[in-house]
Amino acid sequence: MVAINPNGTLRGKTALVTGASRGIGEAIAVRLAMEGARVVVSARTAEDGESKLPGTLAATVARIRNAGGEAMAIKADLSSETDRARLVAESVAAYGDIDILVNDAAVTFFIPVETFPKKRFNLMMEVQVWAPMHLSQLVLPAMREKKAGWIVNISSGAGIHPKQPYIRRSGGTVYGMCKAALERLTTGLASEVYDDGVAVNVISPGLVDTPGVAVHGLINEQTKDRVQPIEFIAEGVYQLCVGDPKTMTGRIDYAEPLLKELGLKPSELV
């Protein structure tokens, strides 16, 4: 029987998961809560009616609490420096210092480079690159003091350089830029905080059927056979959050290969 284990491997730890009103962020929050973590979930959609997409922070919190876990929601716009600072401050005030930070939130526009507007470029870079860096800056002092901490950034195969023969996929260049930058931030930060006992890793999902993926039409006749259960990425993040920071840090992983490497199958989610 799938259930929350209040005495699990993450008992006593506080996790902050961004982009957790739906999809991958929600699944990650649930998986961490299943191991006893106190989970703070954040996104722009707190209640029904605030987004055209299904899913809310309230629903994520209810899912965790109804299963016996501990969670709270903090609505925040990660394009706002003020909101980012408030998010961390309120999380610490409620649950104590953050032990685990998962940067999943994203704003994405698929527009060819030739016509990509600067305003949207700046927004994507702010949310997908600077926000994870800023949030890391905010949580690192406490992690360094404890000599323990885990930061996991959610990336994508879009960060891999295109190779010939090229397949025309107009519109994904800026998204790929953001993910490539996020991966370089991850490996660089991992090297900077290695002696402080803090692990910093990247993990990418396979093609997952989420509301965001549906909006962009990424699942079609050509890609439908590649769709991967959301449990894979949730399990992958959890495994990175219990890994030894001395041996499991600075990694650029993909969910399914990581689980194969560890000899594990994903856990069912509550």
PENOR-V482031 format. One record per backbone hydrogen bond with DSSP energy under -1.0 kcal/mol. CO is the residue of the C=O (numbers start at 1). NH is the residue of the N-H. If there is no record, write none. Layout:
co=CO nh=NH
co=CO nh=NH
This chain:
co=5 nh=8
co=8 nh=11
co=10 nh=13
co=13 nh=38
co=14 nh=99
co=14 nh=100
co=15 nh=40
co=16 nh=102
co=17 nh=42
co=22 nh=26
co=23 nh=27
co=24 nh=28
co=25 nh=29
co=26 nh=30
co=27 nh=31
co=28 nh=32
co=29 nh=33
co=30 nh=34
co=32 nh=37
co=33 nh=36
co=34 nh=5
co=35 nh=10
co=38 nh=15
co=39 nh=72
co=40 nh=17
co=41 nh=74
co=42 nh=20
co=43 nh=76
co=45 nh=57
co=46 nh=58
co=47 nh=50
co=56 nh=60
co=57 nh=61
co=58 nh=62
co=59 nh=63
co=60 nh=64
co=61 nh=65
co=62 nh=66
co=64 nh=69
co=65 nh=68
co=70 nh=39
co=72 nh=41
co=77 nh=80
co=80 nh=84
co=81 nh=85
co=82 nh=86
co=83 nh=87
co=84 nh=88
co=85 nh=89
co=86 nh=90
co=87 nh=91
co=88 nh=92
co=89 nh=93
co=90 nh=94
co=91 nh=95
co=92 nh=96
co=99 nh=150
co=100 nh=16
co=101 nh=152
co=102 nh=18
co=102 nh=104
co=103 nh=154
co=112 nh=115
co=113 nh=116
co=117 nh=121
co=118 nh=122
co=119 nh=123
co=120 nh=124
co=121 nh=125
co=122 nh=126
co=123 nh=127
co=124 nh=128
co=125 nh=129
co=125 nh=130
co=126 nh=131
co=129 nh=133
co=130 nh=134
co=131 nh=135
co=132 nh=136
co=133 nh=137
co=134 nh=138
co=135 nh=139
co=136 nh=140
co=139 nh=143
co=140 nh=144
co=141 nh=145
co=142 nh=146
co=143 nh=147
co=143 nh=148
co=149 nh=199
co=150 nh=101
co=151 nh=201
co=152 nh=103
co=153 nh=203
co=156 nh=159
co=157 nh=160
co=169 nh=172
co=171 nh=111
co=172 nh=176
co=173 nh=177
co=174 nh=178
co=175 nh=179
co=176 nh=180
co=177 nh=181
co=178 nh=182
co=179 nh=183
co=180 nh=184
co=181 nh=185
co=182 nh=186
co=183 nh=187
co=184 nh=188
co=185 nh=189
co=186 nh=190
co=187 nh=191
co=188 nh=192
co=189 nh=193
co=193 nh=196
co=193 nh=198
co=194 nh=197
co=197 nh=149
co=199 nh=151
co=200 nh=250
co=201 nh=153
co=202 nh=253
co=203 nh=155
co=204 nh=255
co=207 nh=228
co=208 nh=210
co=210 nh=214
co=211 nh=215
co=212 nh=216
co=213 nh=218
co=214 nh=217
co=220 nh=224
co=223 nh=226
co=224 nh=227
co=229 nh=232
co=230 nh=234
co=231 nh=235
co=232 nh=236
co=233 nh=237
co=234 nh=238
co=235 nh=239
co=236 nh=240
co=237 nh=241
co=244 nh=247
co=244 nh=248
co=251 nh=202
co=253 nh=204
co=254 nh=258
co=255 nh=259
co=256 nh=260
co=257 nh=261
co=258 nh=262
co=259 nh=264
